[in-house]
């Protein structure tokens, strides 16, 4: 079964992450079959000063 790598900016609660991994697992089993125990989800929290979009760090003020 699959392993999902989720990268997102830090700041989500443990409860939000629990809901996210539960839904990723549920949909994977629904579509691909198999057992929920075989679905891995790895979450990487990224600090805002380590993420940039459009040439600007997310820690910088936005227009």
C-alpha positions, 0 to 999 in steps of 0.5 A: 500500500502507499506511503504519503508524504505531506509537507505543510507549514507548521501550525496545525493542531494534533487534532487536525493532523489526526483528521487528515491522516484518518481521511487519507487512510480511509480514501486510500483503502476505499479506492485501492483496497487493502488494510488501513494498517498498510497505509503510511502517512508522514507529516513534515511541518515546515517553518514559515521561514523555510518556505517560499512562494513567488520569491518571498518567504512566508515569514515575510509580510504579504501584500 
